[in-house]
Amino acid sequence: MSELVERGARRLEWARDHMPVLAAIRDDLKRSKVLKGLRIGMALHTEAKTGVLALSLREAGADVRLASCNPLSTDDSVAAALSEVHGLDVYARKWQTTKEYYENLHKVLDLEPDLVIDDGADLIFLLHTKRTELLERVRGGNEETTTGVIRLRAMERDGKLRFPVIDVNNAKMKHLFDNRYGTGQSTFDGVMTATNLLVAGKAFVVAGYGWCGRGIATRARGMGARVIVTEVDPVKAIEASMDGFEVLPMAKAARIADFIVSATGCRDVVTSRHFPALKDGVVLANAGHFDNEISTADLEKVAKSKRRVRELVDEYVLPGGKRAYLLAEGRLVNLAAGQGHPVEIMDMSFAIQAAAAAYLAKASRRLKPEVYPVPKDLDDRVARLKLKALGIATDALTKEQKAYLGSWQEGT
């Protein structure tokens, strides 16, 4: 066994040992056999926690193929171990080209899946554009992230969505923890690994104050940074202000920023409009799914020169001589430069994924081609399993309390 494969096998073992919630769901799926014989195509960040999910679905009886959902987010050691040790069909590597990335997605779809588990909706997009011959077979899909849900709701609005999709991202046991605590911690894993620079005392700009942005902002403050938030949503801007953060337009924030991290799910957050105002030495990073939040095209166009100064850091010399450092080519920094979300966080998210796949396997025939929330009972079940794993006990409502909360007549 090569050193690369051994490293990946150890990472998979470590992750599996720290994912008790997914283990409980896996055991239930093995007993129920609801996934037995189904084909599942997956496009997720190919690293240890994802590997445990893929192997769990296979243990439950499914035929599984896995590709990465981002050209830079694959852990090559894990991909190698999944393939060579576990015999899983994996089509992913780090630093793949855009052409290779889409070729690998097509290889997953060559399985002719019954279910798809997606992150960013690229698999689902291909099924509706390039691989429409497979649509009749697909029972449904799960979508993992904010960006993908935005795309899918646009497809639903335009009447283009052809099968039901579960919005895993907005499950409470996903976005309240994965987006906030997961992205909050793992973004700094990526930034610190890539740069080895100090955060304390620096002006740290967070673009977007959704659940991901507030997680990043909170962690930055905890590390001693002066945190500035930029927003387009007036309600979220007020939230950020009342949470104690300075709120500025990006045009003003860019002038004082030592770090700018985007987490919006939208494009063109930092562009040529902002580059002239940047401080010398500013670090630019993206924690959103696609690499269009910080405009690399604009950077390439205006920069006088570009060179790689660290493994995942590109230095752009701007007109006037100021330098901007772009991390991980503007791709998802927590996975391109780090190891992704903490294991215990993804334990909850991937337990939701597995439970939602089982739900689709049973219910898809009666569902219209729309975007659906995760059923509340699945969300609550994962919460109870997590509490059990943590050794935490809670109170329960009495019959009298339930009656009181369900009554409109009693006010005392």
C-alpha positions as CSV (number, residue, x, y, z in Angstrom):
1,M,0.0,0.0,0.0
2,S,1.4,3.4,-1.0
3,E,2.0,6.2,1.5
4,L,-0.8,8.2,-0.2
5,V,-3.3,5.4,0.2
6,E,-2.3,4.7,3.8
7,R,-2.8,8.4,4.7
8,G,-6.2,8.3,3.1
9,A,-7.2,5.1,4.8
10,R,-6.3,6.6,8.2
11,R,-8.3,9.8,7.5
12,L,-11.3,7.7,6.5
13,E,-11.0,5.6,9.7
14,W,-10.6,8.7,11.9
15,A,-13.7,10.3,10.3
16,R,-15.8,7.2,10.6
17,D,-14.9,6.8,14.3
18,H,-16.1,10.4,14.9
19,M,-19.4,10.2,13.0
20,P,-21.9,8.4,15.4
21,V,-25.0,10.0,14.1
22,L,-24.4,8.8,10.5
23,A,-23.5,5.4,12.0
24,A,-27.0,5.2,13.5
25,I,-28.7,6.2,10.3
26,R,-26.5,3.7,8.4
27,D,-27.6,0.9,10.7
28,D,-31.2,1.7,10.1
29,L,-30.7,1.8,6.4
30,K,-29.1,-1.6,6.4
31,R,-32.0,-3.0,8.4
32,S,-34.7,-1.4,6.2
33,K,-33.0,-2.2,2.9
34,V,-34.7,0.9,1.4
35,L,-31.7,1.7,-0.7
36,K,-30.8,-1.9,-1.7
37,G,-30.3,-2.1,-5.5
38,L,-30.6,1.6,-6.1
39,R,-27.9,3.5,-8.0
40,I,-26.7,6.8,-6.4
41,G,-24.6,9.3,-8.2
42,M,-22.8,11.8,-5.9
43,A,-20.9,15.0,-6.6
44,L,-19.6,16.2,-3.3
45,H,-16.2,17.5,-2.0
46,T,-14.2,14.3,-2.1
47,E,-12.6,14.1,1.3
48,A,-12.8,11.9,4.4
49,K,-16.3,12.7,5.6
50,T,-17.8,12.4,2.1
51,G,-16.0,9.1,1.8
52,V,-17.7,7.8,4.9
53,L,-21.1,8.9,3.5
54,A,-20.5,7.1,0.2
55,L,-19.3,3.9,1.9
56,S,-22.3,4.1,4.3
57,L,-24.7,4.3,1.3
58,R,-23.0,1.4,-0.3
59,E,-23.2,-0.7,3.0
60,A,-26.9,0.0,2.9
61,G,-27.1,-1.8,-0.5
62,A,-26.7,1.0,-3.0
63,D,-24.4,1.1,-6.0
64,V,-22.5,4.4,-5.6
65,R,-20.3,6.5,-7.8
66,L,-18.6,9.7,-6.6
67,A,-17.0,12.7,-8.2
68,S,-15.9,16.0,-6.7
69,C,-18.1,19.1,-6.9
70,N,-15.1,21.4,-7.2
71,P,-11.8,21.1,-9.1
72,L,-9.7,21.9,-6.1
73,S,-11.6,20.3,-3.2
74,T,-10.4,16.7,-3.5
75,D,-8.2,15.0,-0.9
76,D,-6.1,12.8,-3.2
77,S,-5.2,10.5,-0.4
78,V,-8.9,9.8,0.4
79,A,-9.8,9.4,-3.2
80,A,-7.0,6.9,-3.6
81,A,-8.0,4.9,-0.5
82,L,-11.7,4.8,-1.5
83,S,-10.7,3.4,-4.8
84,E,-7.9,1.0,-3.9
85,V,-8.9,-0.1,-0.4
86,H,-12.6,0.0,-0.6
87,G,-13.2,-0.5,-4.3
88,L,-15.5,2.5,-4.7
89,D,-15.9,4.1,-8.1
90,V,-14.3,7.6,-7.6
91,Y,-13.7,10.1,-10.3
92,A,-11.8,13.0,-8.6
93,R,-8.4,14.5,-8.1
94,K,-7.1,17.8,-6.9
95,W,-6.0,20.4,-9.5
96,Q,-8.2,18.8,-12.2
97,T,-9.0,21.0,-15.1
98,T,-12.4,22.3,-15.9
99,K,-12.6,19.8,-18.7
100,E,-11.6,16.9,-16.5
101,Y,-14.1,18.1,-13.8
102,Y,-17.1,17.9,-16.2
103,E,-15.8,14.6,-17.7
104,N,-15.8,13.1,-14.2
105,L,-19.4,14.3,-13.6
106,H,-20.4,12.6,-16.8
107,K,-18.7,9.4,-15.6
108,V,-20.9,9.5,-12.5
109,L,-24.0,10.0,-14.6
110,D,-23.0,7.0,-16.8
111,L,-24.1,4.9,-13.8
112,E,-27.7,6.0,-14.8
113,P,-28.5,6.9,-11.2
114,D,-31.9,6.5,-9.5
115,L,-30.9,9.2,-7.0
116,V,-28.3,12.0,-7.1
117,I,-26.6,13.8,-4.2
118,D,-25.3,17.1,-5.3
119,D,-23.3,20.1,-4.0
120,G,-23.7,23.1,-6.2
121,A,-26.3,21.5,-8.5
122,D,-23.8,20.7,-11.4
123,L,-25.0,17.1,-11.6
124,I,-28.6,18.2,-11.7
125,F,-27.8,20.9,-14.3
126,L,-26.1,18.3,-16.5
127,L,-29.1,16.0,-16.2
128,H,-31.3,18.8,-17.4
129,T,-29.1,19.9,-20.3
130,K,-26.5,17.4,-21.6
131,R,-27.9,14.1,-20.2
132,T,-31.6,14.4,-20.6
133,E,-31.9,10.8,-21.7
134,L,-31.4,9.8,-18.1
135,L,-34.2,12.0,-16.6
136,E,-36.9,9.4,-16.7
137,R,-34.9,7.1,-14.5
138,V,-34.0,9.7,-11.8
139,R,-36.3,9.5,-8.8
140,G,-35.0,12.6,-7.1
141,G,-32.0,14.4,-5.7
142,N,-30.5,16.1,-2.6
143,E,-28.8,19.4,-2.7
144,E,-26.2,20.2,-0.1
145,T,-25.3,23.9,-0.3
146,T,-26.8,27.4,-0.6
147,T,-25.5,28.1,-4.1
148,G,-27.1,24.9,-5.4
149,V,-30.4,25.6,-3.8
150,I,-30.5,29.1,-5.4
151,R,-29.9,27.5,-8.9
152,L,-32.6,24.8,-8.2
153,R,-35.2,27.3,-7.1
154,A,-34.6,29.3,-10.3
155,M,-35.1,26.1,-12.3
156,E,-38.3,25.4,-10.4
157,R,-39.5,29.0,-10.9
158,D,-38.9,28.6,-14.7
159,G,-40.7,25.3,-14.9
160,K,-37.5,23.4,-15.9
161,L,-37.0,21.1,-12.9
162,R,-37.9,17.5,-13.9
163,F,-37.7,15.6,-10.6
164,P,-38.1,16.4,-6.9
165,V,-35.1,17.7,-5.0
166,I,-34.6,17.8,-1.2
167,D,-33.1,21.1,0.0
168,V,-30.7,19.6,2.5
169,N,-29.0,22.9,3.0
170,N,-31.8,24.5,4.8
171,A,-32.5,21.6,7.2
172,K,-32.0,23.0,10.7
173,M,-29.5,20.3,11.6
174,K,-27.5,21.3,8.5
175,H,-27.4,25.1,8.1
176,L,-27.5,26.0,11.8
177,F,-24.3,24.0,12.4
178,D,-22.6,23.2,9.0
179,N,-22.9,26.7,7.6
180,R,-22.2,28.6,10.8
181,Y,-19.8,26.5,12.9
182,G,-18.5,24.4,10.0
183,T,-17.7,27.2,7.6
184,G,-16.7,29.5,10.4
185,Q,-13.9,27.1,11.6
186,S,-12.9,25.5,8.3
187,T,-12.5,28.9,6.5
188,F,-9.7,29.7,9.0
189,D,-8.2,26.2,8.5
190,G,-7.9,27.1,4.8
191,V,-6.7,30.7,5.3
192,M,-4.1,29.9,8.0
193,T,-2.8,26.8,6.1
194,A,-2.4,28.9,2.9
195,T,-0.9,32.0,4.5
196,N,0.5,31.4,8.0
197,L,-0.4,35.0,8.7
198,L,-1.7,36.6,11.9
199,V,-5.4,37.5,12.1
200,A,-5.4,39.3,15.5
201,G,-5.4,43.1,15.1
202,K,-6.2,42.9,11.4
203,A,-9.1,44.4,9.6
204,F,-11.1,41.4,8.5
205,V,-13.9,42.0,5.9
206,V,-16.6,39.3,5.6
207,A,-18.9,39.7,2.5
208,G,-22.3,38.4,3.3
209,Y,-24.0,37.8,6.6
210,G,-25.9,34.6,6.0
211,W,-25.2,31.6,8.2
212,C,-21.8,31.1,6.6
213,G,-20.8,34.7,6.9
214,R,-21.9,35.1,10.5
215,G,-19.9,32.0,11.4
216,I,-16.8,33.4,9.7
217,A,-17.3,36.8,11.3
218,T,-17.8,35.3,14.8
219,R,-14.6,33.2,14.5
220,A,-12.6,36.2,13.2
221,R,-13.7,38.3,16.2
222,G,-12.7,35.5,18.5
223,M,-9.2,35.5,17.0
224,G,-8.9,39.2,17.7
225,A,-9.7,40.7,14.4
226,R,-11.5,44.0,13.7
227,V,-14.4,42.6,11.7
228,I,-16.3,44.5,9.1
229,V,-19.4,43.0,7.3
230,T,-20.7,44.0,3.9
231,E,-24.3,43.2,2.9
232,V,-27.0,43.9,0.3
233,D,-29.9,42.6,2.5
234,P,-31.1,45.4,4.9
235,V,-32.3,42.9,7.5
236,K,-29.0,41.0,7.6
237,A,-27.1,44.3,7.7
238,I,-29.0,45.2,10.9
239,E,-28.4,41.8,12.4
240,A,-24.6,42.2,11.7
241,S,-24.7,45.7,13.3
242,M,-26.6,44.5,16.4
243,D,-24.2,41.5,16.7
244,G,-21.5,44.1,17.2
245,F,-19.9,44.2,13.7
246,E,-19.1,47.3,11.7
247,V,-21.2,47.3,8.5
248,L,-19.8,49.1,5.4
249,P,-20.3,49.0,1.6
250,M,-17.5,47.0,0.0
251,A,-16.1,50.1,-1.7
252,K,-15.3,51.5,1.7
253,A,-14.4,48.2,3.4
254,A,-11.9,47.4,0.7
255,R,-9.8,50.5,1.5
256,I,-9.1,49.3,5.1
257,A,-9.1,45.5,4.7
258,D,-6.2,43.2,5.5
259,F,-8.3,40.2,4.7
260,I,-11.5,40.0,2.5
261,V,-13.4,36.7,2.6
262,S,-16.6,36.3,0.5
263,A,-19.5,34.1,1.5
264,T,-22.5,35.3,-0.5
265,G,-23.4,32.7,-3.1
266,C,-23.4,35.5,-5.6
267,R,-21.0,36.6,-8.3
268,D,-18.8,39.7,-8.6
269,V,-18.5,40.6,-4.9
270,V,-15.0,42.0,-5.3
271,T,-14.2,43.2,-8.8
272,S,-12.2,45.8,-10.7
273,R,-14.4,48.5,-9.1
274,H,-12.6,47.6,-5.8
275,F,-9.1,46.7,-6.8
276,P,-7.7,50.3,-7.0
277,A,-8.8,50.9,-3.4
278,L,-7.1,47.8,-1.9
279,K,-4.3,48.0,0.6
280,D,-0.9,46.7,-0.3
281,G,-0.7,43.0,0.9
282,V,-4.5,42.4,1.2
283,V,-5.5,38.7,1.3
284,L,-8.5,37.7,-0.8
285,A,-10.3,34.4,-0.2
286,N,-13.6,32.9,-1.1
287,A,-15.8,30.7,1.1
288,G,-18.7,30.5,-1.4
289,H,-19.2,27.5,-3.6
290,F,-18.2,28.9,-7.0
291,D,-15.0,30.8,-7.9
292,N,-16.8,33.9,-9.2
293,E,-17.3,35.9,-6.0
294,I,-13.9,37.4,-6.3
295,S,-13.5,38.2,-10.0
296,T,-10.3,36.4,-11.0
297,A,-11.0,37.5,-14.6
298,D,-10.8,41.2,-13.5
299,L,-7.7,40.5,-11.5
300,E,-6.0,38.8,-14.5
301,K,-7.0,41.8,-16.7
302,V,-5.8,44.6,-14.5
303,A,-2.7,43.1,-12.8
304,K,0.7,44.1,-14.1
305,S,2.1,40.7,-13.1
306,K,1.2,37.5,-11.3
307,R,3.3,34.8,-9.6
308,R,2.7,32.0,-7.2
309,V,4.4,32.8,-3.9
310,R,3.1,29.9,-1.8
311,E,1.4,26.6,-2.8
312,L,-2.1,28.1,-2.8
313,V,-1.3,31.8,-2.9
314,D,-1.0,33.9,-6.0
315,E,0.4,37.4,-5.9
316,Y,-1.1,40.0,-8.2
317,V,0.8,43.2,-8.6
318,L,-1.8,45.9,-9.3
319,P,-1.2,49.3,-11.1
320,G,0.7,51.5,-8.7
321,G,2.6,48.5,-7.3
322,K,0.2,47.4,-4.6
323,R,0.0,43.6,-4.1
324,A,-3.1,41.5,-3.6
325,Y,-2.8,37.8,-2.6
326,L,-5.5,35.5,-3.9
327,L,-6.0,32.2,-2.1
328,A,-6.7,28.9,-3.8
329,E,-7.4,30.6,-7.2
330,G,-10.6,32.1,-5.7
331,R,-12.1,28.7,-5.1
332,L,-13.6,27.3,-1.9
333,V,-10.8,28.1,0.5
334,N,-11.8,25.8,3.3
335,L,-11.5,22.7,1.1
336,A,-9.0,23.9,-1.5
337,A,-6.5,25.0,1.1
338,G,-7.9,23.2,4.2
339,Q,-9.5,19.9,5.2
340,G,-13.1,21.2,5.1
341,H,-15.6,21.2,7.9
342,P,-14.9,19.5,11.3
343,V,-15.9,15.8,11.3
344,E,-18.6,16.2,14.0
345,I,-20.3,18.9,11.9
346,M,-20.4,16.8,8.8
347,D,-21.7,13.9,10.8
348,M,-24.9,15.8,11.2
349,S,-25.0,17.1,7.6
350,F,-24.4,13.7,6.1
351,A,-26.8,12.0,8.4
352,I,-29.4,14.3,6.9
353,Q,-28.2,13.4,3.4
354,A,-28.5,9.7,4.1
355,A,-31.9,10.0,5.7
356,A,-33.2,12.3,2.9
357,A,-32.0,9.7,0.3
358,A,-34.0,7.0,2.0
359,Y,-37.0,9.4,2.1
360,L,-36.7,10.0,-1.6
361,A,-36.4,6.3,-2.3
362,K,-39.7,5.7,-0.7
363,A,-41.7,8.9,-1.5
364,S,-40.4,10.2,-4.8
365,R,-43.2,8.7,-6.9
366,R,-45.8,10.9,-5.2
367,L,-43.7,14.1,-5.2
368,K,-43.9,16.7,-7.9
369,P,-40.8,18.1,-9.5
370,E,-40.2,20.8,-7.0
371,V,-37.7,21.8,-4.3
372,Y,-38.8,20.4,-0.9
373,P,-37.6,21.0,2.6
374,V,-36.2,18.1,4.7
375,P,-39.2,16.6,6.6
376,K,-39.3,17.9,10.1
377,D,-39.3,14.4,11.6
378,L,-36.0,13.6,9.8
379,D,-34.4,16.8,11.1
380,D,-35.6,16.1,14.7
381,R,-34.4,12.5,14.5
382,V,-30.9,13.6,13.6
383,A,-31.0,16.2,16.5
384,R,-32.0,13.5,19.0
385,L,-29.3,11.2,17.7
386,K,-26.7,14.0,18.1
387,L,-27.9,14.8,21.6
388,K,-27.5,11.1,22.5
389,A,-24.0,11.0,21.0
390,L,-23.1,14.1,23.1
391,G,-24.6,12.5,26.3
392,I,-27.0,15.4,26.7
393,A,-30.5,15.0,28.2
394,T,-33.4,17.4,27.7
395,D,-36.8,18.1,29.3
396,A,-40.1,17.0,27.7
397,L,-43.4,18.8,27.7
398,T,-46.0,17.4,30.1
399,K,-49.5,16.7,28.8
400,E,-50.7,19.8,30.5
401,Q,-48.0,21.9,28.8
402,K,-48.9,20.4,25.4
403,A,-52.5,21.2,25.9
404,Y,-51.7,24.8,27.0
405,L,-49.6,25.4,23.9
406,G,-52.3,24.0,21.7
407,S,-55.1,26.0,23.1
408,W,-56.3,29.4,22.0
409,Q,-58.7,29.8,24.9
410,E,-56.4,29.9,28.0
411,G,-54.2,32.9,28.4
412,T,-53.1,32.2,32.0
